[in-house]
């Protein structure tokens, strides 16, 4: 063991030789964040995305002209169900609601990009100054809520932030939209100033280098990693994936790998966040394939570290499963997604989920009720029946269960990882925001921001040339069995990947918080929305007075009677995906039918309505809108 002071010196030596601008995560945070974390931990955080504020929005304008010109139905707080952006009235009211309802109830905020209007009005094109100004406007809104005034020697000193607010680049936060060149560039440099209150001091260099950074939201225990998904985004023609060492996507993935390795060595956990999610289906492919492959592999190998992943961009509420055994789904779809193509995209997810391994009856109930899930075979062996036939039945049942568990990566479904995509604040449907609850068992003993200097295991320093040298070839034994099998069938002379494959968790390491309920496991979320249609009707009827306000109400919770999720572990999402994918059952008419007449019997069959879980999933995807009401 070495003292933290010696380790910091060694880290500095490694960093100085780094061509990637790699900054290992330090053990302490700036005072502005540390001081704020002396508050009691509440066990919840806010995810909000895609504000798209528009200073040019005009109530009563045409929704076909970006709500900037002409006459039309554009409402005072926004034109819900359209492509218009958010009026400042909606943005201001949303921050007012957050301050009054969430300020003292959350531990941190993840803010996943697109904080400017779209460039969809040829008569009023965006400017770089406008992009900076709108992002600064929203930054000051956060500071106005969570900034703590205090006596200062200089009047221009910035206020401290009581809780961490973690931003990230959206594809519209740059100009032209989608195009983000390798850093350092003018955007990373300028946003380092605009987001200066939110980026830890020891991460500024990293951010300027590529627009990514890490912040400890619970010092020494939990970090949030802000990804710059613009370097993974298929629509960014300025870059080319994550395979070539010269590409920023390659550097970003290497940086992410090292950060997760350091966090593992410090026994810390991580939440990942970004703007563009890793959608990958027959109808939609957001990321370059080389980036998706690395990301999915990273999530699998660091499944003991990653708590969960959060994204925005797509405006629809949904989730996606990354399957570490599948890497070759063909898709060419790209670009802007219409409501119809969004529905098609969700249909394609459902089709993917219909091919998930089918669980034997009752297995999840058995797993949930078992205290030691690490050895299902041992559990089953205690249930042997002395009678032959019953014993054979139990053997077959046991074998079926074991086969299913092998398919999904064991009792914790570790073959998969999950990405959550939140709907937007901009009212393409109804404006929304999300509050996530997480397990804080034992965190009352954490000294928030107090005496963070501690002994660190030597492995925390073992960058072993991860940063400064060419990555070593991968070890096939670290890959999943199905990927190993595919590799063996390929040309033996083919070169191994030009990147280092992360080491998996130790065989003795228990499942991580994304898989087993423990400290930092995501327990559930509450989805809030504001019904602007109802609000505008009340304003028109004079029921809201001279100073109308936006109210957010609960749309749904994940533990309600529909989703019935006891937590947000991967296995819970696996079960939900399976329920969504189920076909609508068929039922007979009550009248008698001659069973010998097959044609008559077939005609008397009638399908039930659409799977209720699937229908609810669609309605929630479009934030309360019925699919039939979307004019598609």
Phi, psi and omega in degrees: 000141178235155179289159181295332182292319177294319180297321180297323178294320179293320177301317182298321178297319180294319183295321184297336180265002188276125176281350183262358184067031185289129179239106176300147182290122181282167183277348181233162180242162176303154183304326183299326178274319183297315181301318182297327184280007171283350176291155177300140177284130184266337181084027175207155177217163183257135169243122179223144189208156172054062175295314184047057178293144184225106179292343184266358180300135180234115175302140181083008179267178183279132178286345177273357181234043176062016184059033178247332190226166173068193180242141181182195188269011182304122184280169183296321182259010178134162179254083184300145179075019180230182178267006178291153180273185187272127172292155180296336177299319178292317180298312181298318180292326178295316177294324176299317180295318179300315181297318184282334187245337187236346189311313183260013185244357184234156183263333178194171181233132168251126190238101197260042162089181186059069185252027177219167179288161174288155176267067187242016179234104183298332180282339181228069182295151179289162174232161178298320179297323179296319179299314179296318184296318181291322176294322176294322178302312180290324178300316180293331176296316178296317180296325179294331178275312189253000176284138182249113179288145177206167179291128183231156176284327180246137185288341183264012179292141181284145178291151174286154179258126185288331175223154178292138170240121187246112180264172174205160180286134168259164182290347176258000180274013181221173183215130354295157184298148181082335188265112182229110182283164177302138179272169357294144176218180185296332181285314179295323181291315183287321180289336174299331176278313182298320180262022185303328179287344187254340183263121179305144184305319183284001178247002183299316181299317178300318181295315179298327180295319185208003179081020178235154178195169179233139178227134176278119179266335167233100189310129178076359183231315186222132178238151171250128180256116180269109181275146171262087185290355177297334179277352176256343191291127180300330185277357177273096184284356180277349181228171185219068170075198188236019185265315182281137182296339180280350184272142178297333176296322177297312180300319182297316180294323176295317178299315180299318180299316181292320178299316179294326178294317179295317179299319177299317182294333179267005181059038178254166177243164185222140167252131178260143178215150178194180182270297184276120182281160182280052179297138184202095180212182180293342182252347184203132177223108184275322187256153169301141185301321181295327178288318179298318181299314180295315180302313181296320178293318178301314181298323180290315183288330179253036181291346175277349184253316188282125179277319182179170182228139186228136184218172177229231170074313190273351175069351180250142184279115177194184176220165178220146176260127170268125182258115183291349180263354183235125184225009187231042177281121183279129177202138179237000182294145181197176174085194183293142183252123176279172178301316180298314181290333174294319176297317178298320179298315178295324175299320181292325174296317180299322178296318176302314184292335179292342180262006176297150177307135183276123183284139173298150182304129174080001187292322181290323176297321180293318179296318182294329184268357183266133182285325180242097185270359186285345182219081183295326182296324179292322178299312183294327184294338180281356185252020183295142180256141182288333183279135189306304185297315180296324179295318178296319178299317181292326177296316179296319180296318179296317180295321179296318179295316181297320179296319178297315181297323176298322181294323185264005178089033178094179185297347180259005181058045185285359173292337188246159166227164187235139170241131180258131180245117182271147174288170192267163169283321178301131188278060167299330169237254169246144179297143187212161173207165190225137175244123184254133175262141177222158185288126180242023180307124177085352183283351176293346179268354181285131176277100185290104176077006183248128175050059181279347179292129184207169175287139180235136178300147181305333182295341178296335181267350188287074174283346177030053176066015176303327187262317192262350181240169174295130181302146180283157176300154182284158175259116184301334183292345179276347182276163178292155184305318182292323177292321176302318181296318179297320182294324181293332181280350180273174180303124182294336181278353182295137183293148177286163181305148181270030176222158181273125179282128180299151175286144177283174175299153174299145179304336180270357181284130178291163179304146181284175183294345175283347187241327183230134184295116181203188179301133181080355174300136177287123186266331182168172174220158175247122180265121178256149175209163177240122181279090183293330178299311178296317181298315181293326176295320179292323177296315180297329180273002179075020183271354184252002178073193184278342183234072183295149180236154176268127176249137174257134180237164181286124173277311177194166171235155185287344179259019181285184184290347181271300182282324175054042181268123180283341175195183180250035175290164181300321181296325178295319177290326176300316179294318179296317178301319178296321179291322178296324185279349182298141177285153173293131183286157176259150178223156180277156169290154182288338182288154182290144179226139177292112184296342179281342180267092185298320181295315180297321180298317180296319181293331182277356176283146178220131180286143172289165175300168180312145173318122185298324180291320178296317179297317179296320178300318178295314181298320179288328177301322181260026171050057173093349178280136171286140181303323181292344182266005186264009178056045179237000000 
